[in-house]
Amino acid sequence: MYTVHMKVLVLGANGKVGTHVTHMLLEAGHSVIAFIHGANTLPDHHQLKVVQGDVKQQADVSGALQGCDAVISTLGSWGTSTKDILSKGMEQLIPTMQEQGITRVISLTGSAAMVPSDDWGAAGKLARFFLHLAAPKILEDGEKHIALLMGSNLAWTVIRSPVMNDHGAIAYELNNKLPGALETIHRAAVAKAMVDQLADQTHVRQAPHIHRA
């Protein structure tokens, strides 16, 4: 469906996961449009263009998308005051992608976000209940952004991740299995999974969980 080397828009490109994604894309020979909101911390590269903007502004998103083949969103709402960056970003991104004829988008959210096909069981529901008590807006934002993608005609994949850190190997697996209560994963593993989805159509229009392999 896609050429070997693509032009990829990375949302949140200077974040902890976004930085990994950007480096991996460049190492693989792709061209990257790095969409950032704050100060640029990315090194210069001949195949990297940094665009500063607001993901909630349609004009900023539209300009950054021009000529792209795919989008990887590493946006997160934890450090924001409104806790709605994923869903508000998708409200601008989805129609703009459709307008420009871009179909492939890979996004990221927490492991507690549910989709209609989930069968969580008692333990999973209890863990989700406690997260909803601790961070209801974060959970709602993640689920709303998945619902927006599900309602579109895009070739989307949402990777649902447990707590991320910088420890251990970066080998991973994607499946429908819920993560354990204390499960963690390396940020670089999450980034690698997102980049790999550009060439892997297995999880199109799915929201798999990621685990350490």
C-alpha positions in Angstrom: 0.0 0.0 0.0 2.9 2.4 0.8 6.3 3.1 -0.7 9.4 1.8 1.1 10.5 5.3 2.0 7.7 7.7 3.1 7.2 11.2 4.2 5.7 10.9 7.8 4.2 13.5 10.0 5.0 12.9 13.6 2.8 14.6 16.2 4.5 15.3 19.5 7.8 14.6 17.8 10.0 16.1 20.6 8.3 14.1 23.4 9.8 11.1 25.1 8.2 8.6 22.6 8.1 11.0 19.7 11.9 11.5 19.9 12.4 7.8 19.5 9.9 7.6 16.7 11.6 10.5 14.8 15.1 9.0 15.1 13.9 5.5 14.0 12.1 6.9 11.0 15.2 8.9 9.9 17.4 5.8 10.4 15.1 3.8 8.2 15.4 6.4 5.4 12.1 8.1 5.8 11.5 11.9 5.6 10.0 13.3 8.7 7.8 16.4 9.4 8.2 16.8 13.2 5.2 18.7 14.5 6.0 20.2 17.9 4.3 22.7 20.3 7.2 23.9 22.4 10.9 24.4 21.9 12.7 22.3 19.4 15.1 19.7 20.9 15.6 17.6 17.8 19.0 17.5 16.0 19.4 18.8 12.5 19.0 16.2 9.7 18.7 16.6 6.0 15.4 14.6 5.9 13.9 16.3 8.9 11.7 19.4 8.9 10.5 20.8 12.2 7.1 22.5 12.3 5.9 24.4 15.3 2.2 24.6 15.8 -0.9 23.8 17.7 -2.6 20.5 17.0 -6.0 22.0 17.9 -5.6 24.5 15.0 -6.8 23.1 11.7 -4.6 25.4 9.7 -1.5 24.3 11.5 -2.3 20.6 11.0 -3.3 21.1 7.4 0.0 22.8 6.5 2.1 20.2 8.2 0.3 17.4 6.5 0.9 18.6 3.0 2.6 15.9 0.9 2.7 13.3 3.7 2.1 9.6 3.2 1.2 8.7 6.8 0.9 10.1 10.4 2.3 8.8 13.7 0.8 10.5 16.7 2.7 10.3 20.0 0.5 13.0 21.6 -0.2 12.7 25.3 -2.4 14.6 27.7 -0.7 13.9 31.0 1.3 17.2 31.1 -1.5 19.4 29.9 -4.1 21.4 31.8 -7.1 20.4 29.6 -6.3 16.7 29.4 -7.9 16.5 25.9 -5.0 16.7 23.5 -5.6 13.2 21.9 -9.2 13.8 21.1 -8.9 17.5 20.1 -6.0 16.6 17.9 -8.0 13.9 16.2 -10.9 16.3 15.6 -8.5 18.3 13.5 -6.4 15.5 12.0 -9.1 13.1 10.8 -11.0 15.5 8.4 -7.8 17.1 7.2 -6.3 13.7 6.4 -9.5 12.7 4.5 -9.4 16.0 2.7 -5.9 15.5 1.6 -6.3 11.8 0.7 -4.0 10.5 3.4 -5.2 7.3 5.1 -2.6 5.7 7.3 -2.4 6.9 10.9 -0.8 5.2 14.0 -1.6 6.5 17.4 -0.8 5.8 21.0 -2.8 5.7 24.2 -2.9 4.0 27.6 -3.6 0.4 28.2 -6.8 1.1 30.2 -8.6 2.7 27.3 -11.4 0.3 26.1 -12.8 -0.5 22.7 -16.2 -2.2 22.2 -14.7 -5.6 21.4 -12.8 -5.8 24.7 -13.5 -8.6 27.2 -11.7 -7.4 30.3 -12.9 -9.7 33.0 -13.1 -8.8 36.7 -9.4 -8.0 37.2 -9.1 -5.7 34.2 -12.3 -3.9 35.1 -11.0 -3.3 38.6 -7.7 -1.8 37.3 -9.6 0.4 34.9 -11.9 1.5 37.7 -9.0 2.7 39.8 -7.4 4.6 36.9 -10.7 6.2 36.2 -10.7 7.5 39.8 -7.2 8.7 39.5 -7.2 10.3 36.0 -10.7 10.3 34.5 -10.0 12.9 31.9 -6.9 11.1 30.6 -8.9 7.9 30.2 -11.9 9.6 28.6 -9.5 11.4 26.2 -7.9 8.2 25.1 -11.2 6.4 24.5 -12.7 9.4 22.7 -9.8 9.6 20.3 -10.2 5.9 19.5 -13.9 6.4 18.9 -13.2 9.2 16.5 -10.8 7.0 14.6 -13.2 4.1 14.5 -15.9 6.4 13.1 -13.6 7.5 10.2 -12.6 5.7 7.0 -8.9 5.9 7.8 -6.5 3.0 8.0 -5.8 3.5 11.7 -4.0 1.6 14.4 -4.0 2.6 18.0 -1.3 1.0 20.2 -2.4 0.7 23.9 0.6 0.8 26.2 1.1 0.1 29.9 3.4 2.3 31.9 6.5 3.2 29.9 10.1 3.6 31.1 13.6 3.4 29.8 14.5 0.0 31.1 15.0 -3.4 29.5 15.0 -4.7 25.9 13.0 -3.1 23.1 11.6 -6.4 21.8 7.8 -6.3 21.8 4.6 -8.1 20.8 1.2 -6.8 19.9 -2.0 -8.8 20.8 -5.4 -8.5 22.6 -4.1 -9.6 25.9 -4.5 -7.2 28.8 -1.3 -6.1 30.5 -0.6 -7.2 34.0 -1.1 -4.8 36.9 2.7 -4.1 37.3 3.6 -4.5 33.6 5.8 -1.9 32.0 7.5 -1.4 28.7 10.5 0.5 27.2 9.5 3.7 25.4 11.8 2.6 22.5 9.8 -0.6 22.1 6.6 1.4 21.8 8.2 3.7 19.3 9.5 0.7 17.3 6.1 -0.8 17.2 4.6 2.4 15.9 7.2 2.7 13.2 6.8 -0.9 12.2 3.1 -0.4 11.6 3.9 1.7 8.6 4.8 -1.5 6.7 2.6 -4.0 8.7 -1.1 -4.1 7.9 -1.9 -6.8 10.5 -3.5 -4.3 12.9 -5.2 -1.9 10.6 -8.4 -0.6 12.3 -7.5 -2.4 15.5 -6.2 -1.2 19.0 -3.8 -3.9 20.1 -2.0 -4.0 23.5 1.8 -3.9 23.5 3.9 -6.1 25.8 7.5 -6.9 26.3 8.5 -9.9 24.1 
